Amino acid sequence: MVQLSDIKKEIEELPQQEYNNLKRWFAEKEWEIWDKQIKEDSNSGKLDFLTKEA
């Protein structure tokens, strides 16, 4: 298994364009996770209080 320290070292050695691509990929992954969580919370009723407040 690859160690986090190895991954960090590889990231630090990336050319700028590749680093930018990686940042973009991470941001997109974060939004995917966020969207999934919001959908799950909405479907489970955890966000019902928001519609009541509105």
HTML snippet that shows the backbone in 3Dmol.js (N, CA, C, O; Angstrom):
<script src="https://3Dmol.org/build/3Dmol-min.js"></script>
<div id="view" style="width:600px;height:400px;position:relative"></div>
<script>
const pdb = `
ATOM      1  N   MET A   1       0.837  -1.185   0.000  1.00  0.00           N
ATOM      2  CA  MET A   1       0.000   0.000   0.000  1.00  0.00           C
ATOM      3  C   MET A   1       0.881   1.248   0.000  1.00  0.00           C
ATOM      4  O   MET A   1       1.914   1.300   0.668  1.00  0.00           O
ATOM      5  N   VAL A   2       0.461   2.222  -0.744  1.00  0.00           N
ATOM      6  CA  VAL A   2       1.203   3.474  -0.848  1.00  0.00           C
ATOM      7  C   VAL A   2       0.979   4.297   0.424  1.00  0.00           C
ATOM      8  O   VAL A   2      -0.144   4.408   0.915  1.00  0.00           O
ATOM      9  N   GLN A   3       2.037   4.853   0.932  1.00  0.00           N
ATOM     10  CA  GLN A   3       1.971   5.678   2.132  1.00  0.00           C
ATOM     11  C   GLN A   3       1.640   7.127   1.770  1.00  0.00           C
ATOM     12  O   GLN A   3       2.023   7.614   0.706  1.00  0.00           O
ATOM     13  N   LEU A   4       0.936   7.797   2.653  1.00  0.00           N
ATOM     14  CA  LEU A   4       0.580   9.193   2.434  1.00  0.00           C
ATOM     15  C   LEU A   4       1.823  10.051   2.215  1.00  0.00           C
ATOM     16  O   LEU A   4       1.818  10.948   1.372  1.00  0.00           O
ATOM     17  N   SER A   5       2.871   9.785   2.958  1.00  0.00           N
ATOM     18  CA  SER A   5       4.101  10.569   2.786  1.00  0.00           C
ATOM     19  C   SER A   5       4.655  10.429   1.367  1.00  0.00           C
ATOM     20  O   SER A   5       5.200  11.387   0.819  1.00  0.00           O
ATOM     21  N   ASP A   6       4.521   9.244   0.770  1.00  0.00           N
ATOM     22  CA  ASP A   6       4.972   9.040  -0.607  1.00  0.00           C
ATOM     23  C   ASP A   6       4.103   9.831  -1.581  1.00  0.00           C
ATOM     24  O   ASP A   6       4.608  10.428  -2.532  1.00  0.00           O
ATOM     25  N   ILE A   7       2.814   9.831  -1.339  1.00  0.00           N
ATOM     26  CA  ILE A   7       1.889  10.579  -2.198  1.00  0.00           C
ATOM     27  C   ILE A   7       2.197  12.069  -2.121  1.00  0.00           C
ATOM     28  O   ILE A   7       2.246  12.749  -3.146  1.00  0.00           O
ATOM     29  N   LYS A   8       2.401  12.571  -0.924  1.00  0.00           N
ATOM     30  CA  LYS A   8       2.727  13.998  -0.754  1.00  0.00           C
ATOM     31  C   LYS A   8       3.995  14.366  -1.517  1.00  0.00           C
ATOM     32  O   LYS A   8       4.062  15.402  -2.179  1.00  0.00           O
ATOM     33  N   LYS A   9       4.992  13.501  -1.413  1.00  0.00           N
ATOM     34  CA  LYS A   9       6.259  13.765  -2.106  1.00  0.00           C
ATOM     35  C   LYS A   9       6.038  13.823  -3.613  1.00  0.00           C
ATOM     36  O   LYS A   9       6.567  14.707  -4.287  1.00  0.00           O
ATOM     37  N   GLU A  10       5.256  12.881  -4.141  1.00  0.00           N
ATOM     38  CA  GLU A  10       4.967  12.856  -5.577  1.00  0.00           C
ATOM     39  C   GLU A  10       4.209  14.113  -6.005  1.00  0.00           C
ATOM     40  O   GLU A  10       4.482  14.680  -7.063  1.00  0.00           O
ATOM     41  N   ILE A  11       3.269  14.538  -5.189  1.00  0.00           N
ATOM     42  CA  ILE A  11       2.501  15.742  -5.509  1.00  0.00           C
ATOM     43  C   ILE A  11       3.419  16.956  -5.568  1.00  0.00           C
ATOM     44  O   ILE A  11       3.307  17.786  -6.470  1.00  0.00           O
ATOM     45  N   GLU A  12       4.313  17.052  -4.614  1.00  0.00           N
ATOM     46  CA  GLU A  12       5.233  18.192  -4.582  1.00  0.00           C
ATOM     47  C   GLU A  12       6.143  18.228  -5.812  1.00  0.00           C
ATOM     48  O   GLU A  12       6.652  19.291  -6.169  1.00  0.00           O
ATOM     49  N   GLU A  13       6.348  17.102  -6.451  1.00  0.00           N
ATOM     50  CA  GLU A  13       7.228  17.034  -7.610  1.00  0.00           C
ATOM     51  C   GLU A  13       6.492  17.182  -8.940  1.00  0.00           C
ATOM     52  O   GLU A  13       7.116  17.151 -10.002  1.00  0.00           O
ATOM     53  N   LEU A  14       5.186  17.341  -8.887  1.00  0.00           N
ATOM     54  CA  LEU A  14       4.415  17.486 -10.124  1.00  0.00           C
ATOM     55  C   LEU A  14       4.725  18.798 -10.836  1.00  0.00           C
ATOM     56  O   LEU A  14       4.977  19.813 -10.187  1.00  0.00           O
ATOM     57  N   PRO A  15       4.709  18.781 -12.156  1.00  0.00           N
ATOM     58  CA  PRO A  15       4.773  20.045 -12.898  1.00  0.00           C
ATOM     59  C   PRO A  15       3.522  20.876 -12.572  1.00  0.00           C
ATOM     60  O   PRO A  15       2.491  20.320 -12.193  1.00  0.00           O
ATOM     61  N   GLN A  16       3.611  22.158 -12.714  1.00  0.00           N
ATOM     62  CA  GLN A  16       2.527  23.057 -12.328  1.00  0.00           C
ATOM     63  C   GLN A  16       1.189  22.678 -12.974  1.00  0.00           C
ATOM     64  O   GLN A  16       0.161  22.669 -12.297  1.00  0.00           O
ATOM     65  N   GLN A  17       1.194  22.368 -14.258  1.00  0.00           N
ATOM     66  CA  GLN A  17      -0.064  22.030 -14.937  1.00  0.00           C
ATOM     67  C   GLN A  17      -0.688  20.754 -14.362  1.00  0.00           C
ATOM     68  O   GLN A  17      -1.903  20.678 -14.182  1.00  0.00           O
ATOM     69  N   GLU A  18       0.135  19.775 -14.082  1.00  0.00           N
ATOM     70  CA  GLU A  18      -0.376  18.532 -13.488  1.00  0.00           C
ATOM     71  C   GLU A  18      -0.910  18.788 -12.079  1.00  0.00           C
ATOM     72  O   GLU A  18      -1.926  18.221 -11.676  1.00  0.00           O
ATOM     73  N   TYR A  19      -0.221  19.639 -11.347  1.00  0.00           N
ATOM     74  CA  TYR A  19      -0.678  20.010 -10.007  1.00  0.00           C
ATOM     75  C   TYR A  19      -2.044  20.704 -10.090  1.00  0.00           C
ATOM     76  O   TYR A  19      -2.937  20.427  -9.289  1.00  0.00           O
ATOM     77  N   ASN A  20      -2.194  21.596 -11.053  1.00  0.00           N
ATOM     78  CA  ASN A  20      -3.479  22.280 -11.240  1.00  0.00           C
ATOM     79  C   ASN A  20      -4.584  21.286 -11.605  1.00  0.00           C
ATOM     80  O   ASN A  20      -5.713  21.397 -11.129  1.00  0.00           O
ATOM     81  N   ASN A  21      -4.247  20.327 -12.447  1.00  0.00           N
ATOM     82  CA  ASN A  21      -5.218  19.292 -12.812  1.00  0.00           C
ATOM     83  C   ASN A  21      -5.629  18.470 -11.591  1.00  0.00           C
ATOM     84  O   ASN A  21      -6.801  18.130 -11.431  1.00  0.00           O
ATOM     85  N   LEU A  22      -4.672  18.159 -10.745  1.00  0.00           N
ATOM     86  CA  LEU A  22      -4.962  17.399  -9.528  1.00  0.00           C
ATOM     87  C   LEU A  22      -5.866  18.197  -8.586  1.00  0.00           C
ATOM     88  O   LEU A  22      -6.804  17.652  -8.005  1.00  0.00           O
ATOM     89  N   LYS A  23      -5.575  19.490  -8.441  1.00  0.00           N
ATOM     90  CA  LYS A  23      -6.422  20.343  -7.590  1.00  0.00           C
ATOM     91  C   LYS A  23      -7.851  20.378  -8.117  1.00  0.00           C
ATOM     92  O   LYS A  23      -8.808  20.300  -7.347  1.00  0.00           O
ATOM     93  N   ARG A  24      -7.985  20.494  -9.424  1.00  0.00           N
ATOM     94  CA  ARG A  24      -9.311  20.517 -10.047  1.00  0.00           C
ATOM     95  C   ARG A  24     -10.036  19.201  -9.798  1.00  0.00           C
ATOM     96  O   ARG A  24     -11.225  19.190  -9.477  1.00  0.00           O
ATOM     97  N   TRP A  25      -9.317  18.099  -9.946  1.00  0.00           N
ATOM     98  CA  TRP A  25      -9.900  16.783  -9.720  1.00  0.00           C
ATOM     99  C   TRP A  25     -10.372  16.638  -8.274  1.00  0.00           C
ATOM    100  O   TRP A  25     -11.462  16.127  -8.019  1.00  0.00           O
ATOM    101  N   PHE A  26      -9.540  17.093  -7.326  1.00  0.00           N
ATOM    102  CA  PHE A  26      -9.934  17.030  -5.921  1.00  0.00           C
ATOM    103  C   PHE A  26     -11.174  17.875  -5.658  1.00  0.00           C
ATOM    104  O   PHE A  26     -12.078  17.446  -4.941  1.00  0.00           O
ATOM    105  N   ALA A  27     -11.220  19.049  -6.225  1.00  0.00           N
ATOM    106  CA  ALA A  27     -12.384  19.919  -6.031  1.00  0.00           C
ATOM    107  C   ALA A  27     -13.643  19.263  -6.579  1.00  0.00           C
ATOM    108  O   ALA A  27     -14.696  19.311  -5.943  1.00  0.00           O
ATOM    109  N   GLU A  28     -13.541  18.651  -7.751  1.00  0.00           N
ATOM    110  CA  GLU A  28     -14.690  17.966  -8.337  1.00  0.00           C
ATOM    111  C   GLU A  28     -15.130  16.792  -7.473  1.00  0.00           C
ATOM    112  O   GLU A  28     -16.327  16.568  -7.296  1.00  0.00           O
ATOM    113  N   LYS A  29     -14.173  16.038  -6.933  1.00  0.00           N
ATOM    114  CA  LYS A  29     -14.499  14.919  -6.047  1.00  0.00           C
ATOM    115  C   LYS A  29     -15.208  15.418  -4.795  1.00  0.00           C
ATOM    116  O   LYS A  29     -16.174  14.806  -4.340  1.00  0.00           O
ATOM    117  N   GLU A  30     -14.730  16.528  -4.239  1.00  0.00           N
ATOM    118  CA  GLU A  30     -15.370  17.093  -3.045  1.00  0.00           C
ATOM    119  C   GLU A  30     -16.813  17.475  -3.334  1.00  0.00           C
ATOM    120  O   GLU A  30     -17.696  17.216  -2.517  1.00  0.00           O
ATOM    121  N   TRP A  31     -17.065  18.088  -4.491  1.00  0.00           N
ATOM    122  CA  TRP A  31     -18.437  18.460  -4.849  1.00  0.00           C
ATOM    123  C   TRP A  31     -19.305  17.233  -5.050  1.00  0.00           C
ATOM    124  O   TRP A  31     -20.477  17.237  -4.672  1.00  0.00           O
ATOM    125  N   GLU A  32     -18.740  16.162  -5.650  1.00  0.00           N
ATOM    126  CA  GLU A  32     -19.495  14.923  -5.821  1.00  0.00           C
ATOM    127  C   GLU A  32     -19.907  14.351  -4.460  1.00  0.00           C
ATOM    128  O   GLU A  32     -21.052  13.941  -4.270  1.00  0.00           O
ATOM    129  N   ILE A  33     -18.965  14.331  -3.527  1.00  0.00           N
ATOM    130  CA  ILE A  33     -19.251  13.824  -2.184  1.00  0.00           C
ATOM    131  C   ILE A  33     -20.301  14.701  -1.510  1.00  0.00           C
ATOM    132  O   ILE A  33     -21.235  14.193  -0.891  1.00  0.00           O
ATOM    133  N   TRP A  34     -20.147  16.016  -1.631  1.00  0.00           N
ATOM    134  CA  TRP A  34     -21.101  16.969  -1.050  1.00  0.00           C
ATOM    135  C   TRP A  34     -22.501  16.746  -1.636  1.00  0.00           C
ATOM    136  O   TRP A  34     -23.481  16.659  -0.895  1.00  0.00           O
ATOM    137  N   ASP A  35     -22.588  16.657  -2.949  1.00  0.00           N
ATOM    138  CA  ASP A  35     -23.879  16.449  -3.602  1.00  0.00           C
ATOM    139  C   ASP A  35     -24.535  15.152  -3.142  1.00  0.00           C
ATOM    140  O   ASP A  35     -25.737  15.115  -2.879  1.00  0.00           O
ATOM    141  N   LYS A  36     -23.745  14.097  -3.049  1.00  0.00           N
ATOM    142  CA  LYS A  36     -24.272  12.806  -2.599  1.00  0.00           C
ATOM    143  C   LYS A  36     -24.798  12.914  -1.170  1.00  0.00           C
ATOM    144  O   LYS A  36     -25.876  12.406  -0.865  1.00  0.00           O
ATOM    145  N   GLN A  37     -24.044  13.572  -0.300  1.00  0.00           N
ATOM    146  CA  GLN A  37     -24.457  13.709   1.094  1.00  0.00           C
ATOM    147  C   GLN A  37     -25.729  14.540   1.211  1.00  0.00           C
ATOM    148  O   GLN A  37     -26.629  14.195   1.977  1.00  0.00           O
ATOM    149  N   ILE A  38     -25.807  15.628   0.460  1.00  0.00           N
ATOM    150  CA  ILE A  38     -27.007  16.461   0.483  1.00  0.00           C
ATOM    151  C   ILE A  38     -28.220  15.659   0.014  1.00  0.00           C
ATOM    152  O   ILE A  38     -29.292  15.745   0.612  1.00  0.00           O
ATOM    153  N   LYS A  39     -28.050  14.883  -1.050  1.00  0.00           N
ATOM    154  CA  LYS A  39     -29.148  14.064  -1.560  1.00  0.00           C
ATOM    155  C   LYS A  39     -29.592  13.040  -0.518  1.00  0.00           C
ATOM    156  O   LYS A  39     -30.788  12.858  -0.288  1.00  0.00           O
ATOM    157  N   GLU A  40     -28.626  12.376   0.107  1.00  0.00           N
ATOM    158  CA  GLU A  40     -28.950  11.387   1.141  1.00  0.00           C
ATOM    159  C   GLU A  40     -29.654  12.045   2.324  1.00  0.00           C
ATOM    160  O   GLU A  40     -30.637  11.513   2.839  1.00  0.00           O
ATOM    161  N   ASP A  41     -29.156  13.193   2.752  1.00  0.00           N
ATOM    162  CA  ASP A  41     -29.775  13.894   3.876  1.00  0.00           C
ATOM    163  C   ASP A  41     -31.183  14.361   3.524  1.00  0.00           C
ATOM    164  O   ASP A  41     -32.090  14.304   4.354  1.00  0.00           O
ATOM    165  N   SER A  42     -31.355  14.815   2.312  1.00  0.00           N
ATOM    166  CA  SER A  42     -32.669  15.259   1.868  1.00  0.00           C
ATOM    167  C   SER A  42     -33.653  14.093   1.818  1.00  0.00           C
ATOM    168  O   SER A  42     -34.784  14.205   2.290  1.00  0.00           O
ATOM    169  N   ASN A  43     -33.219  12.985   1.248  1.00  0.00           N
ATOM    170  CA  ASN A  43     -34.083  11.814   1.142  1.00  0.00           C
ATOM    171  C   ASN A  43     -34.435  11.217   2.501  1.00  0.00           C
ATOM    172  O   ASN A  43     -35.506  10.632   2.665  1.00  0.00           O
ATOM    173  N   SER A  44     -33.540  11.362   3.472  1.00  0.00           N
ATOM    174  CA  SER A  44     -33.790  10.790   4.796  1.00  0.00           C
ATOM    175  C   SER A  44     -34.595  11.725   5.693  1.00  0.00           C
ATOM    176  O   SER A  44     -34.988  11.339   6.793  1.00  0.00           O
ATOM    177  N   GLY A  45     -34.845  12.953   5.233  1.00  0.00           N
ATOM    178  CA  GLY A  45     -35.622  13.904   6.020  1.00  0.00           C
ATOM    179  C   GLY A  45     -34.794  14.802   6.918  1.00  0.00           C
ATOM    180  O   GLY A  45     -35.348  15.631   7.640  1.00  0.00           O
ATOM    181  N   LYS A  46     -33.483  14.653   6.889  1.00  0.00           N
ATOM    182  CA  LYS A  46     -32.626  15.465   7.756  1.00  0.00           C
ATOM    183  C   LYS A  46     -32.685  16.952   7.434  1.00  0.00           C
ATOM    184  O   LYS A  46     -32.335  17.785   8.270  1.00  0.00           O
ATOM    185  N   LEU A  47     -33.124  17.284   6.232  1.00  0.00           N
ATOM    186  CA  LEU A  47     -33.155  18.692   5.831  1.00  0.00           C
ATOM    187  C   LEU A  47     -34.579  19.262   5.835  1.00  0.00           C
ATOM    188  O   LEU A  47     -34.798  20.383   5.379  1.00  0.00           O
ATOM    189  N   ASP A  48     -35.535  18.499   6.344  1.00  0.00           N
ATOM    190  CA  ASP A  48     -36.922  18.957   6.364  1.00  0.00           C
ATOM    191  C   ASP A  48     -37.088  20.264   7.139  1.00  0.00           C
ATOM    192  O   ASP A  48     -37.957  21.076   6.823  1.00  0.00           O
ATOM    193  N   PHE A  49     -36.252  20.455   8.150  1.00  0.00           N
ATOM    194  CA  PHE A  49     -36.353  21.676   8.938  1.00  0.00           C
ATOM    195  C   PHE A  49     -36.126  22.931   8.078  1.00  0.00           C
ATOM    196  O   PHE A  49     -36.643  24.005   8.386  1.00  0.00           O
ATOM    197  N   LEU A  50     -35.354  22.781   7.007  1.00  0.00           N
ATOM    198  CA  LEU A  50     -35.091  23.937   6.143  1.00  0.00           C
ATOM    199  C   LEU A  50     -36.356  24.381   5.411  1.00  0.00           C
ATOM    200  O   LEU A  50     -36.604  25.579   5.277  1.00  0.00           O
ATOM    201  N   THR A  51     -37.146  23.440   4.945  1.00  0.00           N
ATOM    202  CA  THR A  51     -38.384  23.820   4.264  1.00  0.00           C
ATOM    203  C   THR A  51     -39.397  24.397   5.253  1.00  0.00           C
ATOM    204  O   THR A  51     -40.199  25.260   4.897  1.00  0.00           O
ATOM    205  N   LYS A  52     -39.355  23.921   6.485  1.00  0.00           N
ATOM    206  CA  LYS A  52     -40.263  24.462   7.507  1.00  0.00           C
ATOM    207  C   LYS A  52     -39.884  25.915   7.829  1.00  0.00           C
ATOM    208  O   LYS A  52     -40.754  26.761   8.036  1.00  0.00           O
ATOM    209  N   GLU A  53     -38.569  26.191   7.867  1.00  0.00           N
ATOM    210  CA  GLU A  53     -38.115  27.550   8.152  1.00  0.00           C
ATOM    211  C   GLU A  53     -38.429  28.503   7.013  1.00  0.00           C
ATOM    212  O   GLU A  53     -38.685  29.686   7.237  1.00  0.00           O
ATOM    213  N   ALA A  54     -38.410  27.987   5.794  1.00  0.00           N
ATOM    214  CA  ALA A  54     -38.675  28.825   4.628  1.00  0.00           C
ATOM    215  C   ALA A  54     -40.148  29.083   4.558  1.00  0.00           C
ATOM    216  O   ALA A  54     -40.612  29.772   3.650  1.00  0.00           O
TER     217      ALA A  54
END
`;
const viewer = $3Dmol.createViewer("view");
viewer.addModel(pdb, "pdb");
viewer.setStyle({}, {cartoon: {color: "spectrum"}});
viewer.zoomTo();
viewer.render();
</script>
